[in-house]
């Protein structure tokens, strides 16, 4: 199935979790936040949040300001 990750169409297996996606992309989870279809998903839910065809995933780094 196809999803979009940061504006790039990506082919993934059906039912892939957000946690598996991050592992497959070899992305460092430190300071990482994820949104699916413009809704931020809590990190504790990544292992059970299954992706669906045409989902829009946004990966971004959280930066503390001061």
PQR file with spaces between the fields and no chain letter, atoms N, CA, C, O and H, PARSE charges and radii, in Angstrom:
ATOM       1  N    UNK     1       0.850   -1.179    0.000 -0.4000 1.5000
ATOM       2  CA   UNK     1       0.000    0.000    0.000 -0.0000 2.0000
ATOM       3  C    UNK     1       0.890    1.236    0.000  0.5500 1.7000
ATOM       4  O    UNK     1       2.065    1.170    0.362 -0.5500 1.4000
ATOM       5  N    UNK     2       0.327    2.337   -0.401 -0.4000 1.5000
ATOM       6  CA   UNK     2       1.088    3.580   -0.446 -0.0000 2.0000
ATOM       7  C    UNK     2       0.634    4.537    0.648  0.5500 1.7000
ATOM       8  O    UNK     2      -0.558    4.700    0.912 -0.5500 1.4000
ATOM       9  H    UNK     2      -0.627    2.390   -0.695  0.4000 1.0000
ATOM      10  N    UNK     3       1.625    5.162    1.273 -0.4000 1.5000
ATOM      11  CA   UNK     3       1.389    6.254    2.209 -0.0000 2.0000
ATOM      12  C    UNK     3       2.313    7.391    1.785  0.5500 1.7000
ATOM      13  O    UNK     3       3.182    7.210    0.932 -0.5500 1.4000
ATOM      14  H    UNK     3       2.593    5.030    1.059  0.4000 1.0000
ATOM      15  N    UNK     4       2.125    8.533    2.370 -0.4000 1.5000
ATOM      16  CA   UNK     4       3.013    9.662    2.101 -0.0000 2.0000
ATOM      17  C    UNK     4       3.735   10.012    3.392  0.5500 1.7000
ATOM      18  O    UNK     4       3.105   10.236    4.426 -0.5500 1.4000
ATOM      19  H    UNK     4       1.420    8.680    3.063  0.4000 1.0000
ATOM      20  N    UNK     5       5.066   10.058    3.325 -0.4000 1.5000
ATOM      21  CA   UNK     5       5.891   10.407    4.479 -0.0000 2.0000
ATOM      22  C    UNK     5       6.643   11.683    4.134  0.5500 1.7000
ATOM      23  O    UNK     5       7.491   11.695    3.242 -0.5500 1.4000
ATOM      24  H    UNK     5       5.578    9.876    2.485  0.4000 1.0000
ATOM      25  N    UNK     6       6.327   12.750    4.846 -0.4000 1.5000
ATOM      26  CA   UNK     6       6.938   14.063    4.586 -0.0000 2.0000
ATOM      27  C    UNK     6       6.926   14.393    3.094  0.5500 1.7000
ATOM      28  O    UNK     6       7.958   14.730    2.514 -0.5500 1.4000
ATOM      29  H    UNK     6       5.638   12.741    5.571  0.4000 1.0000
ATOM      30  N    UNK     7       5.752   14.291    2.487 -0.4000 1.5000
ATOM      31  CA   UNK     7       5.497   14.648    1.088 -0.0000 2.0000
ATOM      32  C    UNK     7       6.140   13.703    0.074  0.5500 1.7000
ATOM      33  O    UNK     7       6.200   14.032   -1.111 -0.5500 1.4000
ATOM      34  H    UNK     7       4.914   14.017    2.959  0.4000 1.0000
ATOM      35  N    UNK     8       6.622   12.538    0.511 -0.4000 1.5000
ATOM      36  CA   UNK     8       7.205   11.558   -0.404 -0.0000 2.0000
ATOM      37  C    UNK     8       6.362   10.283   -0.365  0.5500 1.7000
ATOM      38  O    UNK     8       6.186    9.686    0.697 -0.5500 1.4000
ATOM      39  H    UNK     8       6.573   12.270    1.473  0.4000 1.0000
ATOM      40  N    UNK     9       5.845    9.871   -1.512 -0.4000 1.5000
ATOM      41  CA   UNK     9       5.041    8.651   -1.581 -0.0000 2.0000
ATOM      42  C    UNK     9       5.948    7.458   -1.298  0.5500 1.7000
ATOM      43  O    UNK     9       7.019    7.318   -1.888 -0.5500 1.4000
ATOM      44  H    UNK     9       5.988   10.356   -2.375  0.4000 1.0000
ATOM      45  N    UNK    10       5.495    6.603   -0.383 -0.4000 1.5000
ATOM      46  CA   UNK    10       6.289    5.466    0.080 -0.0000 2.0000
ATOM      47  C    UNK    10       5.426    4.214    0.057  0.5500 1.7000
ATOM      48  O    UNK    10       4.260    4.244    0.450 -0.5500 1.4000
ATOM      49  H    UNK    10       4.625    6.718    0.097  0.4000 1.0000
ATOM      50  N    UNK    11       6.004    3.118   -0.406 -0.4000 1.5000
ATOM      51  CA   UNK    11       5.318    1.827   -0.425 -0.0000 2.0000
ATOM      52  C    UNK    11       5.651    1.082    0.859  0.5500 1.7000
ATOM      53  O    UNK    11       6.823    0.899    1.190 -0.5500 1.4000
ATOM      54  H    UNK    11       6.951    3.093   -0.726  0.4000 1.0000
ATOM      55  N    UNK    12       4.615    0.650    1.586 -0.4000 1.5000
ATOM      56  CA   UNK    12       4.807   -0.093    2.839 -0.0000 2.0000
ATOM      57  C    UNK    12       3.850   -1.282    2.855  0.5500 1.7000
ATOM      58  O    UNK    12       2.897   -1.335    2.079 -0.5500 1.4000
ATOM      59  H    UNK    12       3.663    0.798    1.317  0.4000 1.0000
ATOM      60  N    UNK    13       4.118   -2.236    3.750 -0.4000 1.5000
ATOM      61  CA   UNK    13       3.218   -3.379    3.884 -0.0000 2.0000
ATOM      62  C    UNK    13       1.954   -2.950    4.618  0.5500 1.7000
ATOM      63  O    UNK    13       1.985   -2.068    5.476 -0.5500 1.4000
ATOM      64  H    UNK    13       4.893   -2.193    4.381  0.4000 1.0000
ATOM      65  N    UNK    14       0.865   -3.576    4.271 -0.4000 1.5000
ATOM      66  CA   UNK    14      -0.411   -3.248    4.903 -0.0000 2.0000
ATOM      67  C    UNK    14      -0.370   -3.570    6.388  0.5500 1.7000
ATOM      68  O    UNK    14       0.170   -4.601    6.790 -0.5500 1.4000
ATOM      69  H    UNK    14       0.840   -4.292    3.574  0.4000 1.0000
ATOM      70  N    UNK    15      -0.947   -2.683    7.210 -0.4000 1.5000
ATOM      71  CA   UNK    15      -0.995   -2.899    8.649 -0.0000 2.0000
ATOM      72  C    UNK    15       0.261   -2.490    9.390  0.5500 1.7000
ATOM      73  O    UNK    15       0.367   -2.731   10.593 -0.5500 1.4000
ATOM      74  H    UNK    15      -1.386   -1.846    6.883  0.4000 1.0000
ATOM      75  N    UNK    16       1.221   -1.877    8.702 -0.4000 1.5000
ATOM      76  CA   UNK    16       2.464   -1.433    9.338 -0.0000 2.0000
ATOM      77  C    UNK    16       2.144   -0.439   10.451  0.5500 1.7000
ATOM      78  O    UNK    16       1.305    0.445   10.281 -0.5500 1.4000
ATOM      79  H    UNK    16       1.135   -1.682    7.725  0.4000 1.0000
ATOM      80  N    UNK    17       2.819   -0.590   11.590 -0.4000 1.5000
ATOM      81  CA   UNK    17       2.606    0.358   12.693 -0.0000 2.0000
ATOM      82  C    UNK    17       3.557    1.543   12.538  0.5500 1.7000
ATOM      83  O    UNK    17       4.540    1.475   11.801 -0.5500 1.4000
ATOM      84  H    UNK    17       3.501   -1.308   11.728  0.4000 1.0000
ATOM      85  N    UNK    18       3.252    2.617   13.237 -0.4000 1.5000
ATOM      86  CA   UNK    18       4.145    3.776   13.219 -0.0000 2.0000
ATOM      87  C    UNK    18       5.526    3.402   13.743  0.5500 1.7000
ATOM      88  O    UNK    18       6.540    3.856   13.213 -0.5500 1.4000
ATOM      89  H    UNK    18       2.453    2.672   13.836  0.4000 1.0000
ATOM      90  N    UNK    19       5.562    2.580   14.779 -0.4000 1.5000
ATOM      91  CA   UNK    19       6.843    2.142   15.352 -0.0000 2.0000
ATOM      92  C    UNK    19       7.663    1.389   14.298  0.5500 1.7000
ATOM      93  O    UNK    19       8.863    1.623   14.160 -0.5500 1.4000
ATOM      94  H    UNK    19       4.738    2.211   15.209  0.4000 1.0000
ATOM      95  N    UNK    20       7.012    0.486   13.558 -0.4000 1.5000
ATOM      96  CA   UNK    20       7.703   -0.256   12.510 -0.0000 2.0000
ATOM      97  C    UNK    20       8.165    0.672   11.389  0.5500 1.7000
ATOM      98  O    UNK    20       9.246    0.482   10.832 -0.5500 1.4000
ATOM      99  H    UNK    20       6.037    0.296   13.671  0.4000 1.0000
ATOM     100  N    UNK    21       7.357    1.667   11.058 -0.4000 1.5000
ATOM     101  CA   UNK    21       7.737    2.616   10.017 -0.0000 2.0000
ATOM     102  C    UNK    21       9.017    3.338   10.404  0.5500 1.7000
ATOM     103  O    UNK    21       9.929    3.459    9.586 -0.5500 1.4000
ATOM     104  H    UNK    21       6.478    1.821   11.511  0.4000 1.0000
ATOM     105  N    UNK    22       9.098    3.822   11.645 -0.4000 1.5000
ATOM     106  CA   UNK    22      10.285    4.527   12.123 -0.0000 2.0000
ATOM     107  C    UNK    22      11.504    3.608   12.058  0.5500 1.7000
ATOM     108  O    UNK    22      12.585    4.033   11.651 -0.5500 1.4000
ATOM     109  H    UNK    22       8.357    3.724   12.310  0.4000 1.0000
ATOM     110  N    UNK    23      11.330    2.355   12.457 -0.4000 1.5000
ATOM     111  CA   UNK    23      12.434    1.393   12.392 -0.0000 2.0000
ATOM     112  C    UNK    23      12.853    1.139   10.949  0.5500 1.7000
ATOM     113  O    UNK    23      14.046    1.088   10.652 -0.5500 1.4000
ATOM     114  H    UNK    23      10.451    2.009   12.787  0.4000 1.0000
ATOM     115  N    UNK    24      11.881    0.978   10.047 -0.4000 1.5000
ATOM     116  CA   UNK    24      12.180    0.733    8.635 -0.0000 2.0000
ATOM     117  C    UNK    24      12.906    1.920    7.996  0.5500 1.7000
ATOM     118  O    UNK    24      13.756    1.741    7.124 -0.5500 1.4000
ATOM     119  H    UNK    24      10.911    1.019   10.288  0.4000 1.0000
ATOM     120  N    UNK    25      12.564    3.121    8.435 -0.4000 1.5000
ATOM     121  CA   UNK    25      13.198    4.330    7.881 -0.0000 2.0000
ATOM     122  C    UNK    25      14.529    4.652    8.559  0.5500 1.7000
ATOM     123  O    UNK    25      15.232    5.573    8.142 -0.5500 1.4000
ATOM     124  H    UNK    25      11.874    3.267    9.144  0.4000 1.0000
ATOM     125  N    UNK    26      14.875    3.895    9.603 -0.4000 1.5000
ATOM     126  CA   UNK    26      16.110    4.120   10.371 -0.0000 2.0000
ATOM     127  C    UNK    26      16.203    5.548   10.887  0.5500 1.7000
ATOM     128  O    UNK    26      17.243    6.199   10.782 -0.5500 1.4000
ATOM     129  H    UNK    26      14.304    3.147    9.941  0.4000 1.0000
ATOM     130  N    UNK    27      15.106    6.017   11.440 -0.4000 1.5000
ATOM     131  CA   UNK    27      15.042    7.375   11.975 -0.0000 2.0000
ATOM     132  C    UNK    27      15.273    7.321   13.482  0.5500 1.7000
ATOM     133  O    UNK    27      14.733    6.455   14.169 -0.5500 1.4000
ATOM     134  H    UNK    27      14.262    5.489   11.526  0.4000 1.0000
ATOM     135  N    UNK    28      16.079    8.250   13.988 -0.4000 1.5000
ATOM     136  CA   UNK    28      16.332    8.353   15.424 -0.0000 2.0000
ATOM     137  C    UNK    28      15.066    8.882   16.105  0.5500 1.7000
ATOM     138  O    UNK    28      14.547    9.932   15.726 -0.5500 1.4000
ATOM     139  H    UNK    28      16.518    8.953   13.429  0.4000 1.0000
ATOM     140  N    UNK    29      14.577    8.159   17.102 -0.4000 1.5000
ATOM     141  CA   UNK    29      13.345    8.546   17.788 -0.0000 2.0000
ATOM     142  C    UNK    29      13.533    9.684   18.782  0.5500 1.7000
ATOM     143  O    UNK    29      12.543   10.282   19.205 -0.5500 1.4000
ATOM     144  H    UNK    29      14.999    7.306   17.410  0.4000 1.0000
ATOM     145  N    UNK    30      14.748   10.003   19.166 -0.4000 1.5000
ATOM     146  CA   UNK    30      14.989   11.066   20.147 -0.0000 2.0000
ATOM     147  C    UNK    30      14.506   12.407   19.609  0.5500 1.7000
ATOM     148  O    UNK    30      14.974   12.879   18.573 -0.5500 1.4000
ATOM     149  H    UNK    30      15.552    9.518   18.822  0.4000 1.0000
ATOM     150  N    UNK    31      13.574   13.006   20.319 -0.4000 1.5000
ATOM     151  CA   UNK    31      13.046   14.310   19.929 -0.0000 2.0000
ATOM     152  C    UNK    31      12.103   14.255   18.744  0.5500 1.7000
ATOM     153  O    UNK    31      11.733   15.296   18.200 -0.5500 1.4000
ATOM     154  H    UNK    31      13.193   12.622   21.161  0.4000 1.0000
ATOM     155  N    UNK    32      11.707   13.054   18.335 -0.4000 1.5000
ATOM     156  CA   UNK    32      10.861   12.900   17.161 -0.0000 2.0000
ATOM     157  C    UNK    32       9.386   12.946   17.558  0.5500 1.7000
ATOM     158  O    UNK    32       8.996   12.408   18.594 -0.5500 1.4000
ATOM     159  H    UNK    32      12.008   12.209   18.777  0.4000 1.0000
ATOM     160  N    UNK    33       8.587   13.584   16.736 -0.4000 1.5000
ATOM     161  CA   UNK    33       7.138   13.583   16.888 -0.0000 2.0000
ATOM     162  C    UNK    33       6.543   13.163   15.547  0.5500 1.7000
ATOM     163  O    UNK    33       7.139   13.393   14.495 -0.5500 1.4000
ATOM     164  H    UNK    33       8.904   14.022   15.894  0.4000 1.0000
ATOM     165  N    UNK    34       5.365   12.546   15.594 -0.4000 1.5000
ATOM     166  CA   UNK    34       4.708   12.062   14.381 -0.0000 2.0000
ATOM     167  C    UNK    34       3.274   12.554   14.333  0.5500 1.7000
ATOM     168  O    UNK    34       2.586   12.628   15.351 -0.5500 1.4000
ATOM     169  H    UNK    34       4.881   12.359   16.449  0.4000 1.0000
ATOM     170  N    UNK    35       2.847   12.884   13.145 -0.4000 1.5000
ATOM     171  CA   UNK    35       1.441   13.198   12.915 -0.0000 2.0000
ATOM     172  C    UNK    35       0.958   12.330   11.762  0.5500 1.7000
ATOM     173  O    UNK    35       1.674   12.126   10.782 -0.5500 1.4000
ATOM     174  H    UNK    35       3.407   12.824   12.318  0.4000 1.0000
ATOM     175  N    UNK    36      -0.255   11.825   11.889 -0.4000 1.5000
ATOM     176  CA   UNK    36      -0.886   11.069   10.815 -0.0000 2.0000
ATOM     177  C    UNK    36      -2.144   11.828   10.432  0.5500 1.7000
ATOM     178  O    UNK    36      -3.028   12.072   11.253 -0.5500 1.4000
ATOM     179  H    UNK    36      -0.837   11.990   12.685  0.4000 1.0000
ATOM     180  N    UNK    37      -2.195   12.193    9.156 -0.4000 1.5000
ATOM     181  CA   UNK    37      -3.331   12.975    8.660 -0.0000 2.0000
ATOM     182  C    UNK    37      -3.565   14.218    9.522  0.5500 1.7000
ATOM     183  O    UNK    37      -4.696   14.551    9.877 -0.5500 1.4000
ATOM     184  H    UNK    37      -1.477   11.995    8.489  0.4000 1.0000
ATOM     185  N    UNK    38      -2.465   14.886    9.844 -0.4000 1.5000
ATOM     186  CA   UNK    38      -2.417   16.147   10.588 -0.0000 2.0000
ATOM     187  C    UNK    38      -2.854   16.016   12.044  0.5500 1.7000
ATOM     188  O    UNK    38      -3.217   17.013   12.669 -0.5500 1.4000
ATOM     189  H    UNK    38      -1.546   14.616    9.555  0.4000 1.0000
ATOM     190  N    UNK    39      -2.826   14.810   12.590 -0.4000 1.5000
ATOM     191  CA   UNK    39      -3.139   14.604   14.007 -0.0000 2.0000
ATOM     192  C    UNK    39      -1.916   13.988   14.680  0.5500 1.7000
ATOM     193  O    UNK    39      -1.473   12.902   14.306 -0.5500 1.4000
ATOM     194  H    UNK    39      -2.531   14.000   12.082  0.4000 1.0000
ATOM     195  N    UNK    40      -1.378   14.688   15.670 -0.4000 1.5000
ATOM     196  CA   UNK    40      -0.198   14.189   16.383 -0.0000 2.0000
ATOM     197  C    UNK    40      -0.581   12.929   17.148  0.5500 1.7000
ATOM     198  O    UNK    40      -1.612   12.876   17.819 -0.5500 1.4000
ATOM     199  H    UNK    40      -1.739   15.570   15.974  0.4000 1.0000
ATOM     200  N    UNK    41       0.277   11.910   17.030 -0.4000 1.5000
ATOM     201  CA   UNK    41       0.047   10.628   17.691 -0.0000 2.0000
ATOM     202  C    UNK    41       1.028   10.511   18.851  0.5500 1.7000
ATOM     203  O    UNK    41       2.237   10.648   18.665 -0.5500 1.4000
ATOM     204  H    UNK    41       1.115   11.953   16.485  0.4000 1.0000
ATOM     205  N    UNK    42       0.505   10.259   20.044 -0.4000 1.5000
ATOM     206  CA   UNK    42       1.335   10.105   21.230 -0.0000 2.0000
ATOM     207  C    UNK    42       2.310    8.945   21.032  0.5500 1.7000
ATOM     208  O    UNK    42       1.942    7.889   20.517 -0.5500 1.4000
ATOM     209  H    UNK    42      -0.477   10.148   20.195  0.4000 1.0000
ATOM     210  N    UNK    43       3.536    9.157   21.442 -0.4000 1.5000
ATOM     211  CA   UNK    43       4.599    8.151   21.283 -0.0000 2.0000
ATOM     212  C    UNK    43       4.198    6.790   21.857  0.5500 1.7000
ATOM     213  O    UNK    43       4.567    5.756   21.299 -0.5500 1.4000
ATOM     214  H    UNK    43       3.835   10.014   21.860  0.4000 1.0000
ATOM     215  N    UNK    44       3.453    6.775   22.956 -0.4000 1.5000
ATOM     216  CA   UNK    44       3.061    5.498   23.563 -0.0000 2.0000
ATOM     217  C    UNK    44       2.119    4.697   22.658  0.5500 1.7000
ATOM     218  O    UNK    44       1.958    3.492   22.849 -0.5500 1.4000
ATOM     219  H    UNK    44       3.153    7.614   23.409  0.4000 1.0000
ATOM     220  N    UNK    45       1.502    5.349   21.686 -0.4000 1.5000
ATOM     221  CA   UNK    45       0.571    4.679   20.780 -0.0000 2.0000
ATOM     222  C    UNK    45       1.221    4.220   19.475  0.5500 1.7000
ATOM     223  O    UNK    45       0.582    3.525   18.686 -0.5500 1.4000
ATOM     224  H    UNK    45       1.633    6.329   21.530  0.4000 1.0000
ATOM     225  N    UNK    46       2.468    4.591   19.237 -0.4000 1.5000
ATOM     226  CA   UNK    46       3.134    4.234   17.979 -0.0000 2.0000
ATOM     227  C    UNK    46       3.125    2.737   17.688  0.5500 1.7000
ATOM     228  O    UNK    46       2.865    2.350   16.549 -0.5500 1.4000
ATOM     229  H    UNK    46       2.987    5.155   19.879  0.4000 1.0000
ATOM     230  N    UNK    47       3.401    1.872   18.677 -0.4000 1.5000
ATOM     231  CA   UNK    47       3.443    0.434   18.364 -0.0000 2.0000
ATOM     232  C    UNK    47       2.095   -0.139   17.913  0.5500 1.7000
ATOM     233  O    UNK    47       2.070   -1.113   17.162 -0.5500 1.4000
ATOM     234  H    UNK    47       3.612    2.187   19.603  0.4000 1.0000
ATOM     235  N    UNK    48       0.994    0.436   18.348 -0.4000 1.5000
ATOM     236  CA   UNK    48      -0.305   -0.124   17.998 -0.0000 2.0000
ATOM     237  C    UNK    48      -1.066    0.670   16.953  0.5500 1.7000
ATOM     238  O    UNK    48      -2.138    0.252   16.515 -0.5500 1.4000
ATOM     239  H    UNK    48       1.015    1.228   18.958  0.4000 1.0000
ATOM     240  N    UNK    49      -0.517    1.822   16.544 -0.4000 1.5000
ATOM     241  CA   UNK    49      -1.214    2.637   15.540 -0.0000 2.0000
ATOM     242  C    UNK    49      -0.883    2.098   14.146  0.5500 1.7000
ATOM     243  O    UNK    49       0.216    2.309   13.633 -0.5500 1.4000
ATOM     244  H    UNK    49       0.354    2.161   16.900  0.4000 1.0000
ATOM     245  N    UNK    50      -1.849    1.402   13.543 -0.4000 1.5000
ATOM     246  CA   UNK    50      -1.651    0.833   12.205 -0.0000 2.0000
ATOM     247  C    UNK    50      -1.904    1.893   11.134  0.5500 1.7000
ATOM     248  O    UNK    50      -2.835    2.693   11.226 -0.5500 1.4000
ATOM     249  H    UNK    50      -2.742    1.231   13.960  0.4000 1.0000
ATOM     250  N    UNK    51      -1.056    1.871   10.134 -0.4000 1.5000
ATOM     251  CA   UNK    51      -1.211    2.798    9.018 -0.0000 2.0000
ATOM     252  C    UNK    51      -2.164    2.209    7.984  0.5500 1.7000
ATOM     253  O    UNK    51      -2.306    0.992    7.867 -0.5500 1.4000
ATOM     254  H    UNK    51      -0.300    1.221   10.059  0.4000 1.0000
ATOM     255  N    UNK    52      -2.810    3.095    7.242 -0.4000 1.5000
ATOM     256  CA   UNK    52      -3.768    2.707    6.216 -0.0000 2.0000
ATOM     257  C    UNK    52      -3.369    3.350    4.895  0.5500 1.7000
ATOM     258  O    UNK    52      -2.650    4.349    4.873 -0.5500 1.4000
ATOM     259  H    UNK    52      -2.695    4.084    7.338  0.4000 1.0000
ATOM     260  N    UNK    53      -3.835    2.778    3.806 -0.4000 1.5000
ATOM     261  CA   UNK    53      -3.529    3.315    2.481 -0.0000 2.0000
ATOM     262  C    UNK    53      -3.876    4.803    2.427  0.5500 1.7000
ATOM     263  O    UNK    53      -4.907    5.242    2.935 -0.5500 1.4000
ATOM     264  H    UNK    53      -4.419    1.966    3.823  0.4000 1.0000
ATOM     265  N    UNK    54      -2.992    5.551    1.802 -0.4000 1.5000
ATOM     266  CA   UNK    54      -3.158    6.996    1.579 -0.0000 2.0000
ATOM     267  C    UNK    54      -2.999    7.848    2.828  0.5500 1.7000
ATOM     268  O    UNK    54      -3.282    9.045    2.785 -0.5500 1.4000
ATOM     269  H    UNK    54      -2.154    5.194    1.389  0.4000 1.0000
ATOM     270  N    UNK    55      -2.552    7.267    3.949 -0.4000 1.5000
ATOM     271  CA   UNK    55      -2.271    8.082    5.133 -0.0000 2.0000
ATOM     272  C    UNK    55      -1.154    9.070    4.817  0.5500 1.7000
ATOM     273  O    UNK    55      -0.239    8.775    4.048 -0.5500 1.4000
ATOM     274  H    UNK    55      -2.323    6.294    3.985  0.4000 1.0000
ATOM     275  N    UNK    56      -1.249   10.230    5.418 -0.4000 1.5000
ATOM     276  CA   UNK    56      -0.226   11.270    5.309 -0.0000 2.0000
ATOM     277  C    UNK    56       0.520   11.316    6.635  0.5500 1.7000
ATOM     278  O    UNK    56      -0.043   11.719    7.653 -0.5500 1.4000
ATOM     279  H    UNK    56      -1.992   10.470    6.043  0.4000 1.0000
ATOM     280  N    UNK    57       1.792   10.901    6.628 -0.4000 1.5000
ATOM     281  CA   UNK    57       2.592   10.869    7.848 -0.0000 2.0000
ATOM     282  C    UNK    57       3.599   12.016    7.800  0.5500 1.7000
ATOM     283  O    UNK    57       4.295   12.210    6.803 -0.5500 1.4000
ATOM     284  H    UNK    57       2.249   10.574    5.802  0.4000 1.0000
ATOM     285  N    UNK    58       3.661   12.766    8.887 -0.4000 1.5000
ATOM     286  CA   UNK    58       4.634   13.849    9.002 -0.0000 2.0000
ATOM     287  C    UNK    58       5.540   13.552   10.177  0.5500 1.7000
ATOM     288  O    UNK    58       5.075   13.365   11.301 -0.5500 1.4000
ATOM     289  H    UNK    58       3.095   12.609    9.697  0.4000 1.0000
ATOM     290  N    UNK    59       6.848   13.509    9.910 -0.4000 1.5000
ATOM     291  CA   UNK    59       7.856   13.325   10.954 -0.0000 2.0000
ATOM     292  C    UNK    59       8.493   14.680   11.200  0.5500 1.7000
ATOM     293  O    UNK    59       8.889   15.361   10.254 -0.5500 1.4000
ATOM     294  H    UNK    59       7.225   13.661    8.997  0.4000 1.0000
ATOM     295  N    UNK    60       8.596   15.073   12.448 -0.4000 1.5000
ATOM     296  CA   UNK    60       9.255   16.332   12.748 -0.0000 2.0000
ATOM     297  C    UNK    60       9.975   16.238   14.079  0.5500 1.7000
ATOM     298  O    UNK    60       9.630   15.422   14.934 -0.5500 1.4000
ATOM     299  H    UNK    60       8.274   14.520   13.217  0.4000 1.0000
ATOM     300  N    UNK    61      10.970   17.077   14.239 -0.4000 1.5000
ATOM     301  CA   UNK    61      11.773   17.103   15.443 -0.0000 2.0000
ATOM     302  C    UNK    61      11.262   18.183   16.374  0.5500 1.7000
ATOM     303  O    UNK    61      11.047   19.326   15.971 -0.5500 1.4000
ATOM     304  H    UNK    61      11.251   17.739   13.545  0.4000 1.0000
ATOM     305  N    UNK    62      11.072   17.803   17.612 -0.4000 1.5000
ATOM     306  CA   UNK    62      10.626   18.748   18.621 -0.0000 2.0000
ATOM     307  C    UNK    62      11.857   19.503   19.129  0.5500 1.7000
ATOM     308  O    UNK    62      12.853   18.899   19.526 -0.5500 1.4000
ATOM     309  H    UNK    62      11.246   16.874   17.939  0.4000 1.0000
ATOM     310  N    UNK    63      11.767   20.822   19.107 -0.4000 1.5000
ATOM     311  CA   UNK    63      12.881   21.663   19.554 -0.0000 2.0000
ATOM     312  C    UNK    63      12.398   22.537   20.706  0.5500 1.7000
ATOM     313  O    UNK    63      11.389   23.231   20.588 -0.5500 1.4000
ATOM     314  H    UNK    63      10.957   21.313   18.784  0.4000 1.0000
ATOM     315  N    UNK    64      13.119   22.497   21.809 -0.4000 1.5000
ATOM     316  CA   UNK    64      12.764   23.342   22.948 -0.0000 2.0000
ATOM     317  C    UNK    64      13.318   24.737   22.734  0.5500 1.7000
ATOM     318  O    UNK    64      14.458   24.900   22.299 -0.5500 1.4000
ATOM     319  H    UNK    64      13.939   21.933   21.905  0.4000 1.0000
ATOM     320  N    UNK    65      12.539   25.711   23.031 -0.4000 1.5000
ATOM     321  CA   UNK    65      12.984   27.105   22.885 -0.0000 2.0000
ATOM     322  C    UNK    65      13.154   27.739   24.248  0.5500 1.7000
ATOM     323  O    UNK    65      12.827   27.150   25.278 -0.5500 1.4000
ATOM     324  H    UNK    65      11.613   25.579   23.385  0.4000 1.0000
ATOM     325  N    UNK    66      13.665   28.935   24.228 -0.4000 1.5000
ATOM     326  CA   UNK    66      13.811   29.553   25.531 -0.0000 2.0000
ATOM     327  C    UNK    66      14.211   30.950   25.468  0.5500 1.7000
ATOM     328  O    UNK    66      14.370   31.594   26.506 -0.5500 1.4000
ATOM     329  H    UNK    66      13.930   29.413   23.391  0.4000 1.0000
